[in-house]
């Protein structure tokens, strides 16, 4: 089993034994993860392979987790 860097995961739970980049709306903040984490409400991520989510800008929002964009208030 590969130990993956932050921003990637090893999907050993799903039968994938190599490192895979986290998709849009998710992140992997540390090494060695087997799943990526959804961005929480109030944050978003619009690119793959991220190690953290981005705060929504002033006067915008993200009411759902796993979001890839923000809306206007």
C-alpha positions as CSV (number, residue, x, y, z in Angstrom):
1,X,0.0,0.0,0.0
2,X,1.4,3.4,-1.0
3,X,1.6,6.2,1.5
4,X,0.2,9.2,-0.3
5,X,1.2,12.8,0.1
6,X,-1.3,15.5,1.3
7,X,-3.8,16.3,-1.5
8,X,-4.0,12.6,-2.5
9,X,-5.5,9.4,-1.0
10,X,-5.0,5.7,-1.3
11,X,-8.4,4.2,-2.0
12,X,-7.4,0.8,-0.5
13,X,-11.0,0.7,0.9
14,X,-12.3,0.8,-2.6
15,X,-9.8,-1.5,-4.1
16,X,-7.4,1.1,-5.5
17,X,-3.9,0.6,-4.3
18,X,-2.2,3.7,-5.8
19,X,-2.4,7.4,-4.9
20,X,-5.3,9.3,-6.4
21,X,-5.7,13.1,-6.4
22,X,-8.6,14.4,-4.3
23,X,-11.5,15.6,-6.5
24,X,-12.9,19.1,-6.5
25,X,-14.9,19.9,-3.3
26,X,-12.6,17.6,-1.2
27,X,-9.2,17.8,0.4
28,X,-6.6,15.6,2.1
29,X,-4.7,17.7,4.8
30,X,-2.2,15.1,5.8
31,X,-0.2,12.2,4.4
32,X,-1.4,8.6,4.4
33,X,-5.1,9.1,4.1
34,X,-7.5,6.5,2.5
35,X,-10.2,9.0,1.8
36,X,-10.5,12.7,1.0
37,X,-12.6,14.9,3.3
38,X,-15.5,17.1,2.1
39,X,-15.0,20.8,2.4
40,X,-17.3,22.0,5.2
41,X,-20.0,24.6,4.9
42,X,-18.5,28.1,4.6
43,X,-15.6,26.8,2.6
44,X,-15.0,25.5,-0.9
45,X,-12.4,24.0,-3.2
46,X,-12.6,24.4,-7.0
47,X,-9.4,22.6,-8.0
48,X,-8.2,19.0,-7.5
49,X,-5.4,17.8,-5.2
50,X,-5.8,20.3,-2.4
51,X,-4.6,20.1,1.2
52,X,-7.2,22.5,2.6
53,X,-10.4,24.3,1.6
54,X,-10.7,28.0,0.9
55,X,-12.9,30.3,3.0
56,X,-15.8,31.8,1.1
57,X,-15.3,35.5,0.3
58,X,-17.2,38.3,2.1
59,X,-20.8,38.4,0.9
60,X,-20.7,34.9,-0.5
61,X,-21.7,31.6,1.0
62,X,-21.5,27.8,0.8
63,X,-24.4,26.2,2.6
64,X,-23.4,22.6,1.7
65,X,-20.4,20.5,2.2
66,X,-18.4,19.1,-0.7
67,X,-18.9,22.4,-2.6
68,X,-16.8,23.6,-5.5
69,X,-18.1,27.1,-5.7
70,X,-19.8,29.8,-3.7
71,X,-23.0,31.9,-4.2
72,X,-23.8,35.5,-3.5
73,X,-25.9,36.5,-0.5
